[in-house]
Amino acid sequence: MKTAFVTLSALLVVTFFAACNGEEGASPSAVPSPTVAASPSVTVRPTVTPTPVPNVCLRNPDPATANVLVVDRPLPNTSVISPVTVSGRIVAFEAQFNITIFDTAGGRIADVPARSQEGQVLSPFSQDVAFSVSTPKFACIWVYDLSPRDGSPINVVQVPLLLLPGPTATGSPSLKPADAPGPVAGACASPPAGDVVTITINADVPSPRCSKILPAQRVRVANGTNGPVRVQLARFDVTLPPGSTETFDAPVGTYLAPGVHFVWASQYPGSGGAELWLADQ
């Protein structure tokens, strides 16, 4: 009996140690690796450089100060169709001043005399300026006075613009709008006989200063000065040597709208050029 008890005890001890050894030899549970969140993808966008607006205005010979001239409309670098309204405030001698539209090369697209409500004080003005372009064209409006000493532009404000063609009837040629509804020079000579109206650019004033013209008539310009003269009218732009003439090769009714048109000449730096008054018929 004693021997059986000892044997049973020995078996229990062996079984206990075997169980302990089995737990010590068991592989530890694997510790899961921490999950790393993926970084959000970053999209690199190229820098967009805006297209620069070209510097369409020539050098300003005499910039105006705000107590002499302010142009409120049109705003710089805007697009306009004809006629463009130019408005603001100006101190102008006898309330008279000038508005000119230049292209990027300095050629005159439009040139009109203007008036403010009152002279010699800062006074409001508003002037419609007609122009004609067949394609979009960068240009610069000059609002300015003229020097009483030498006739050069003074107190100048410049406004860069994009001129847009106005609507025209399909298949119809584009007519240059009139610069004024009636003559600025006062009396206007009757249309001469024949199919040509001649304007002579003299040293002081053109002759005639104003002339009526019929739609079927053409324009001839003559240089009566001692130097070269550049003359512009709608699409025609010529430089005349002294004593020479040039006849524009189209009836005015095919490129001018009814009304008064200014014939710009380099001899007259302001608005002293000749006027052509085209009647409706």
C-alpha positions in Angstrom: 0.0 0.0 0.0 2.8 2.4 0.9 4.6 1.5 -2.3 1.5 2.3 -4.5 1.2 5.7 -2.8 4.8 6.6 -3.5 4.4 5.6 -7.0 1.3 7.7 -7.5 2.9 10.7 -5.9 5.9 10.4 -8.2 3.6 10.3 -11.2 1.8 13.5 -10.0 5.2 15.3 -9.6 6.4 14.3 -13.1 3.0 15.4 -14.6 3.2 18.8 -12.8 6.8 19.5 -14.0 5.9 18.4 -17.6 3.0 20.8 -17.6 5.2 23.7 -16.3 7.9 22.9 -18.9 5.2 23.0 -21.6 4.0 26.5 -20.7 7.6 27.8 -20.5 8.4 26.4 -24.0 5.3 27.9 -25.6 6.0 30.6 -28.1 4.8 34.0 -27.0 1.9 35.5 -28.9 3.1 37.8 -31.8 2.6 41.5 -31.0 1.0 43.2 -34.1 2.9 46.0 -35.7 1.3 49.4 -35.4 -0.6 50.5 -38.5 1.0 53.6 -40.1 -1.5 55.9 -41.8 -0.6 56.7 -45.4 0.4 60.3 -46.0 -2.1 62.1 -48.2 -0.8 62.7 -51.7 0.2 66.3 -52.5 -0.5 67.7 -56.0 2.0 70.3 -57.1 0.3 72.8 -59.4 2.4 74.9 -61.7 2.4 78.6 -61.1 0.3 80.4 -63.7 1.8 83.7 -64.8 -0.8 86.1 -66.1 -0.3 87.5 -69.6 1.1 91.0 -69.2 -0.8 94.0 -70.6 1.5 95.7 -73.1 2.6 99.2 -72.4 0.6 100.8 -75.2 1.0 104.4 -74.1 4.0 106.4 -75.3 6.0 108.5 -72.9 3.9 111.1 -71.1 5.4 114.5 -71.9 3.8 116.3 -69.0 1.8 114.2 -66.5 -1.1 116.1 -65.0 -1.6 116.4 -61.2 -5.0 115.5 -59.6 -5.8 119.1 -58.9 -5.6 119.9 -62.6 -7.1 116.8 -64.4 -8.7 113.6 -63.3 -10.1 111.0 -65.8 -12.8 108.8 -64.2 -13.9 106.9 -67.3 -12.9 104.8 -69.1 -11.0 102.7 -66.6 -7.4 101.7 -67.6 -7.0 98.4 -69.4 -10.7 97.9 -70.3 -12.2 97.0 -73.6 -14.5 99.5 -75.3 -16.5 99.9 -78.5 -17.2 103.1 -80.4 -18.0 105.7 -79.2 -16.1 105.6 -76.0 -17.3 108.1 -73.3 -14.4 110.0 -71.7 -15.4 111.8 -68.5 -13.7 113.4 -65.5 -12.8 116.8 -64.2 -10.3 119.4 -65.6 -9.0 122.9 -65.2 -8.9 124.1 -68.8 -8.4 127.6 -70.2 -11.7 128.8 -71.6 -13.1 125.3 -70.8 -11.4 123.9 -74.0 -9.1 121.0 -74.2 -8.3 117.9 -76.3 -8.9 114.2 -76.4 -6.8 112.0 -78.7 -6.7 108.2 -79.2 -3.2 107.0 -80.3 -2.2 103.5 -81.5 0.9 101.8 -80.1 3.1 103.4 -82.8 1.8 106.9 -82.1 -0.6 107.2 -85.0 -3.9 109.0 -84.3 -7.0 106.9 -84.4 -9.3 109.7 -83.2 -8.9 113.3 -82.3 -11.6 115.6 -80.9 -11.9 119.0 -79.2 -13.7 118.9 -75.9 -15.2 121.3 -73.4 -15.7 121.3 -69.7 -18.7 122.9 -67.9 -16.6 125.8 -66.8 -13.1 127.2 -67.5 -10.2 128.0 -65.2 -11.6 125.9 -62.3 -11.7 122.1 -61.8 -14.9 121.4 -63.7 -16.7 118.2 -64.9 -16.6 117.1 -68.5 -18.0 114.2 -70.6 -17.2 113.6 -74.2 -18.1 110.8 -76.6 -15.1 109.9 -78.9 -15.9 107.9 -82.0 -13.3 105.6 -83.5 -13.1 102.8 -86.1 -11.1 99.6 -86.0 -11.6 96.4 -88.0 -9.8 94.2 -85.5 -9.2 94.5 -81.7 -6.4 97.0 -81.2 -4.5 98.3 -78.2 -4.6 102.1 -77.9 -4.0 104.9 -75.5 -6.4 107.8 -74.8 -4.7 111.2 -74.1 -6.7 113.9 -72.3 -4.7 117.1 -72.3 -4.4 120.8 -72.8 -2.1 122.7 -75.2 0.7 124.9 -74.2 0.0 128.6 -75.1 3.7 129.0 -75.7 4.4 126.3 -78.4 1.2 124.2 -78.8 2.7 121.1 -77.2 0.5 118.8 -75.0 0.6 119.8 -71.3 -1.2 118.4 -68.2 -1.6 114.9 -69.9 -3.5 111.9 -68.5 -3.1 108.7 -70.4 -5.5 105.7 -70.3 -4.5 102.4 -72.0 -7.4 100.5 -73.6 -8.3 97.8 -76.0 -10.5 99.0 -78.8 -13.0 96.6 -80.2 -14.8 96.7 -83.6 -18.4 97.8 -83.4 -21.2 95.7 -84.9 -21.7 96.2 -88.7 -24.2 94.7 -91.1 -23.1 91.5 -92.7 -21.3 92.2 -95.9 -21.3 96.0 -95.4 -18.0 97.9 -95.2 -17.2 99.4 -91.8 -17.8 103.2 -91.9 -15.7 105.5 -89.6 -18.2 107.2 -87.2 -18.4 111.0 -87.3 -16.2 112.9 -84.9 -18.9 115.5 -84.4 -22.5 116.1 -85.5 -21.7 119.6 -86.8 -18.7 121.7 -87.7 -16.6 123.0 -84.9 -14.9 125.6 -87.1 -18.1 127.5 -87.7 -19.0 128.2 -91.4 -18.4 125.3 -93.8 -17.7 125.8 -97.5 -20.1 124.3 -100.0 -19.0 121.2 -101.9 -16.9 122.2 -105.0 -17.8 121.0 -108.5 -16.2 117.8 -109.6 -15.5 114.6 -107.8 -12.5 115.8 -105.7 -12.4 118.1 -102.6 -8.9 119.5 -102.0 -7.6 120.4 -98.5 -4.3 122.3 -98.4 -2.1 122.0 -95.3 -0.6 125.4 -94.7 1.9 126.6 -92.1 -0.8 128.2 -90.0 -4.3 126.8 -90.8 -5.7 124.5 -93.5 -7.6 125.7 -96.5 -10.5 125.4 -96.4 -10.8 125.1 -92.6 -14.1 123.3 -93.2 -15.7 121.9 -96.4 -18.8 120.1 -97.1 -18.4 116.9 -99.2 -20.7 114.6 -101.0 -20.6 110.8 -100.6 -19.4 110.3 -104.2 -16.5 112.8 -103.9 -13.0 111.9 -103.0 -10.4 113.8 -100.8 -7.2 115.2 -102.1 -4.6 116.6 -99.6 -1.9 119.1 -100.5 1.2 120.1 -98.6 1.6 123.8 -98.6 4.4 123.9 -96.1 8.2 123.8 -96.4 8.5 120.4 -94.6 7.0 116.9 -94.7 3.5 116.6 -93.3 1.7 113.4 -92.2 -2.1 113.3 -92.9 -4.6 110.8 -91.6 -8.3 110.3 -92.4 -9.9 106.9 -91.5 -7.9 104.2 -93.1 -5.7 106.6 -95.1 -2.4 107.6 -93.6 0.1 109.4 -95.9 3.3 111.5 -95.5 3.5 114.3 -98.0 6.8 115.9 -99.1 6.7 119.7 -99.4 4.6 120.9 -102.4 3.2 117.4 -103.1 -0.4 116.1 -103.2 -2.2 112.8 -102.6 -5.7 111.7 -103.6 -7.4 109.1 -101.5 -8.7 106.5 -104.0 -12.2 105.9 -102.7 -15.4 108.0 -102.4 -15.9 109.2 -98.9 -19.3 107.6 -98.7 -17.6 104.2 -98.8 -15.6 104.7 -95.6 -17.1 107.7 -93.7 -20.4 107.9 -91.9 -22.5 111.1 -92.2 -21.3 113.9 -90.0 -18.2 116.0 -89.4 -14.8 114.2 -89.7 -11.5 115.8 -88.6 -8.6 115.5 -91.0 -5.6 115.1 -88.8 -2.3 116.7 -89.9 1.1 116.6 -88.1 1.4 120.3 -88.8 -1.2 121.1 -86.2 -0.3 119.4 -82.9 -3.8 120.0 -81.4 -7.2 120.0 -83.0 -6.6 122.7 -85.6 -6.9 120.3 -88.6 -9.4 120.6 -91.4 -13.0 119.4 -91.1 -15.0 117.5 -93.7 -18.8 117.6 -93.3 -20.4 114.6 -95.1 -24.1 115.0 -95.6 -26.6 112.1 -95.6 -27.1 112.4 -99.3 
